[in-house]
């Protein structure tokens, strides 16, 4: 999230997140005054000191979701199962399981030069910072991704490639890729923004091939096939952990350092014996317990790639729960489904998934920030609401049956994105049946300032980009009329 273009701030962020809060309090005159499609300019008004502090925390928290975590991922074959395991060791276990749809049109957020794509695959993801911003997940093609902190990370400087946020990079891969080769190839067409925080990734596909992806000194460094003899990743570079493994394989080390966890995971994967250890999934959870951090481990996840089943447990509910991909509807013509991680269910939980709801998504984002507030301070409601509003900018397309995406029989005006905006924003709406559609913009005095659409439209998803040139800052209203249906949304122009 490139809120700032100040290298000095960036260097402080890389050293210590807590220092950022102290530094922002002292740096009274360098404040944020103008919001322009996700970019902030520097001016000299003390009145907005609180904004810079909150938004800088959003940079350090939202895009460094596991900045202090000691997470571990691994992948191994056990009988007819190909298992991908991952721990989240962090301050909070709050989050949602999201069933994401195929054939949905999306545009990256926040950056001036950002990618657009249409999802090829549905997926199941785990999201702490709202829908469309996962940290782990697997798609219906059997591609699984786990994200972990790596302090040595340095993403590439800006170039001609569109930029994307770290967590949305994960969703992009799950939307578009089925093999590790396809994931590696995306580095030629998109880049994770250079001000993103430190992370690296373990990726596995349905053939059992894996790749570790790290950005060191601005360059992608990856290991796969012959250069990936151990399919595991912790919180140091893969090469350094592999060197430790090659020189210290026995006795298997204890402790919670990255090399120790890497070696323990490698040894346990190698030692698996179904006659001695029982079921492969339970054994995978045993590995996760071995490399875990006690109560600090908030989730343990096991993706059964071959059988397309997602297993998980949390520190608040030790019961192993699961969801079969075959039981999920990835068609864009139905509602996205969500499930809150912290509950007391056990076994197959697919029946407990509910329709996606903006208020639940927003509440989950707020809950995550509330849980980490004591350690990192406040984050502005404006930033949280931007994250909560983002899913409304995605557009479900036809599922191949000729039916439009979105919930059948429903008219809807979606929240514009970005909001606040300067000077342009995208307005989207859903039409359930052929109607005379009028989309107008009004100011706070009720005066019409623009007419975007005045035409008959068949059922489907539509969007228009509104350029508010020449208009003053303030609150505006977008009004949708479609036959007898009417809905209005608030738009905030902030120059």
N, C-alpha and C positions, 0 to 999 in steps of 0.2 A: 504494500500500500504506500505509494510514493507521495506521502503527504509533504515531505520536505526535500529540498535539493541541496541541503547543507552538509557538506562532507564532514564538517566538525561535529555536528550532531550525530552523524552516522558512526564516527569513530568512538564517540562516547557510548552509543548504544551497544556497539560490539564489545565494549569492555565490561559494562555493568549496568543492568537495567535500573537498579535503584538510584545510581548516580544521575540518571536522566531526570528523575523527579526533582532531585535537589538542584540540578543545574537549571532546569526550566523555571524553578522558583526564583533563582538569582538573575536569570537573564530576562529582566522585566520588560525591556523595550523591544525584544525580537518576538513579535507576536503575529498571529495569523489574522489577516484581514479579508482576504479574497479567496473564495472557493470557486475553482474553475475546472469542472470535470475531474475532480479528484486531486488537483494540484493547488497548493497554497502558496501565496506570495507573502513576502516579509514587508511589514510596515512598522510604524512606531506609535502605537496606541496602547496604553496600559490597560484600557478597559477590557481588552480581550485576552488578558493573561490566562484566565481560566481555560479558554479555548485551546491555546497552544499546549497547555499541560495535559488536558484530556486527550487531545488528538495525538499527542506524542505517545501517550500511554497506549492508545489504540494501535499505533504502529508497532510498538514493542510487544503487545499482548496478542492482538488478533493474528498477526502474521508470525508470531513466535510461540504458537500455542504450547509447544513442549520445550520452551527455552531452558528450563532447569531440570528436565526430565531425564531419567536413566532408563530409557526404553530399549527393548531387545526384540528383534524379529528373526525368524528362521523358516526354512522350508525343507521338508523331507518326505520321501516316499515310504509308505508303510502298507504293504499288501496292495489292496485295491484303492487305497486312499493316497492322495497327494495333499499334504497338510501345510498350511501357511499360518504360523503362530505369531502373535504380537502382544506385548504388554504396553499399557499406558501407565507410567509412574509420574504422577503430577499432583497438583494441589486439589483438583476437583474431578469427580467422576461424572458430573452432570453432562447430559448429552442426549441426542436423538439417533435412533436408527432410521434411515430414510431409504425408501424404495424409489429410486430415480428412474425416469422413463427414457426409452429410446425415442428417436425422431423428434427431438425438441430443439428448436433454434435458440442459440445463446450467443451473447456477446460478452467478452471479458469486462471486468469492472475497473473503474478508477483511472486507468491510464489513457493518455491521449492516443497512442498507437496500440490498439488492443485487438486481439483476434476475435473472429466470429466462427461458429461451427454449428453443425447439427449432429446431435448425439446418435451414434450408430448402435449403441448397446445400452440396455438397462443395467442398473447396478444397485447394490446394497452398500450403504456407507454409514460411517459413524461420525457424527457432526456435533462438535461442541460450540461452534460459533455460527450456527444456523445452516439451514438447507443451502446446498450448492458450495459449501466450504468444509469438506471432510478432511480428516487426517488419516483415515484408513478406509479400505473398502475392497470389494471384488465385483466385477461385472459378469454378465451372463455368458460371456465368452470364456470365462475362467481366468481373467487377469486380476491378480491381487496386488495391492500396494500397501506398504507400511512406511510411515514417516518417523524419523528419529532425529534428535538434536546432534549436530556436529559443529563444534565451535570453530573449526578450521574452514568452514564454508565461506567462499567468496563467489557470489554469482556474477555473471558477466556484466560489464558496463553497457549502457544503451548503445544499440546499433539498429540496423534496419528491421530486425525482427520485432513483431508485436510483443508487448510485455504482458505478463499475467502474474497474479499473486500466487504465493506458495501453495495455499490450500486449494485454490481453484485450479492450479496445475494438476493436482491429484484428480479432481473431477474431470478435467479435460482428458487425461489419459484413460480413465475408466469409460468416458463417453466415446472415445475414438479408436482405442487400440485393443487388439486381441493377442499380440505376441510381444516379447521383449524387444524384438528388432523394430517393431513399429514405434514402441515407446522411445527407443534410442533415436530413431529418425526424427522425432518431433523436435529435437534440439536444433534442427536446421531451420525450423519454421516458426518457433516461438521461444521465448526465453523467460525464465523467472526473473522478476525485477531485481536490479542490483542492490536495492536497499532492503530486500527481504532478509529475515533473520536466518540463523544458521540451521540448516537441516540437510539430511541426505536420505536416500530411499532404498528399500529393498523391493524388487518387483519380481513376480513369478507369473508364468502363464500355464495354460492347460497341458502343455507337453512336459512340464517339469523344469523347463529352462528358467533360470533366474538371472537377474542383473542387479548389481549395486550401482547407484548413480550418485556421484558426488561432484560438486563444483569447487575446484581448488585453483586459486589464483585466476579466477575468472574463466576457467576451462572445464568442460565436462570430462571427468575421469570415471570410467566404468569398468566393471569386472563381470565377465560372464563365461560360461562354458569352461574352457581349460584354465582360465585365469580366476575362476571362482570355485576352488576345490571344496570350500566350506560355505554352505548356503546359509549364512547368518550375518547379522549386522547389529552393532551396538552403538556406542556414542563416540568412538574414535574412528579414524579412517580405516577402511577395510584392509589396506595393505599393512598398517601397523598392528592390527589385531591378528592378521594371518601370520605375520612375523613372530608375534608372541606365541601363537599356537604351535608353530613349527619348532620353536626353541624351548617351549615349556609345556609339552603335552601331558606330562605326568609328574607328580600326582596332579589330578584335576584341581585347579585352584579354587579356594573359597573367596569370600569377599564380593563386593559389589562394583568393582572397577569394570570398565568396558572390556578389557582383555580377559578378565576372569569370567565374566558372563559369556563372552564369545566362546571361550574354551569349554565351559560347562555345557553350553548348548550343543556345540560340535560333538563332544563326547557322548552326550545322551542320545543324540540322533544316531550316532554310529552304533551305540550299544543296544538299540531297540530290538527286543525279541518278543514276538506276540505270545509265545507260550509262557514266557516269564512275566511279561509286563501287561498282558491283556490288550484291551482295545486301543487302537492307535490314537483316537481322539482324546481319551483320558490320559494317555501317555504324553500327548502334546501339552495338555494342561499341566502335567507334572513337570515338564521342561520349563513352562512359564512360571510355575511356582519356584523352581530352583533358581531362575534368573531374576525373580521378582524382588520387590523391596518392601515386603510386608504390607502394612496399611497404606503405604505410599503408592502401591500398585492399585489403581482404581478400576482398570478393566484388564481382562485377559480374553483374547479373541483367537479363535481357530477357524480359518476358512478351509473347508474340505473342497478342494478345487475340482477334483474329478467328479465327485458326487454332487457338486453345486449346493453345498449346505454351509450355512454360517452358524457357528457355535460361539457362545460368549457367556462370561460370568463377570460379576462385579464385586467389589469389596463389601457392598451392602446387601448383596444376595449371592451366596456361594453356589446356588443351584445353576447347573449348566442349562442354558436355554438355547434353542436353535430355530432357524428359519430355512425352509427349503426354497430354493430359487424356483422350482417348478410350481410352487404354490403362490408365487407373486405374479401380478399382472404388470408387465412393463410397457404395455400399449399406451400411447399418448392420449387415447380417447377416454381414459379413466383417470380418476384423481390420484395424485401422489399419496402414498401411505407413509405414516410415521409411527414410531413406537418409542416411548420414553425408557431409557436404559434402567433407571432405578425404580424397580417394582418388585413384587414378591411372587411373580409367576415362575413356573418351572416347565421344562420340556418344550414342546412345540408351541411357540407363542404367536404364530401367524394370525390366529383368530383375534388377537388383541390389538392388531394394528388398526389405526383409525385414519380417516381422511386428513390430509395436510390442512393445517389451519394457521393462518398468519399469526394469530395471538399466541398460540402454543410455541411457534417458532421464535417469536419475539421474547416470550417469557423465558425460553430456554437460554437465549443469548444473554438476557439480563441476569439470569441465575448464575451462569458461568462467570460473568464479570463480578457479580456479588461475592462469589466464593473466593475469588483471587484478590479482592479489593484490599484486604488487610496487608497483603504482601506487595501489591503494586499500585495501590491508590485508585482514584476514581477515573472512569472513562465517560466521556460525554454521552448523553442520550442521543445526540445527533448522529454520532458514529454508530451506535448500536442500532438505531432505526434505519440507517443506510443498509446495514447488513440484513436486517429483517425484511426490508423492502425489495432487496435484489431479486428474489425468486419470481416476483411479479413481472420482471422484465423478460423472462424466458417465455417462448411461444411454442406450445405443442402443435405439431403439424399433422398431416394426414397419416393414418396408420396403414395405408395401403388398401383400405376398404372403401375409400372415397369419403369417409366421414372425417370432419375436422377434428383436431385435437381439442383437449379441454373437456369439461364435464358437459355431457349432452344435455340440450334443453335449457342451458343457463346463459343469460346475458350477464356481462360483467365488464366494468371499467376497472382496469388494473392501476395500481399506484405507479405514477411516472418514475423514471429512473434516469439520471440521478435526481435526488431531491433532498436538500436544496440543490440548485443548479445555476450555472452561469456559462454561456448564455443559452445553451440548448439542452433539451431533455427529450426522452422518448416516451410517448403515450401509447398504451396498448389497450385493446378491448376485445371481448369475445361476443360474437353474434350467434344466437341460437337458431334463428330462422330468418329467411329473407325479409329485410325491413328497410324502411327509409331511415338512414342513419345520419345524425347531425352531431358533430363534435365541435364544441365552441369553447373559447377561453374568455373568462370574465375577470375584471379586476375587483378590488374590495368594495367598490362603489356600485357594483352590479352592471357596469358598462362592458359591452362585448368589445374585446380588443383583438380577437382573431377568430377566424372560422377555418378549421382544419379539414372538415369533411361535410359534404351535403350531397348524399347520393344513396341509391339503393345498393345494399350489400347482401350477398348470400351468406349462409352459415360459415363461420370460420374465425380465425384469429387475425387481427389487424394491428398495425402499429404505424404511427407517424412521428416524425421528429419535429418538435416545435422550437423555432429559433426566436427568442424573445428580444430581438434587436430593438434598441431605442426605447425600451420600457424601463421604468424605474424599479429599484429594489422593492420587494414587498410580497404580499400574499395574493395569489391568483387562484382561480377555480376552473377546473376542466369539467365541462358538462356534456354528458353523453345522452342523447335521445335516440331510441330505436323503437319505432312504433309507440306502444304505450309504456315502454320501459324507460326509466330515467335514473341516472346516477351521477354523483359529483365527487371529485377528489380535489384536495388542496395541493397547490403547487407553490413552492417557495423559491423566488428569484433572489439570489444573494450575490451581488457583485463585489 
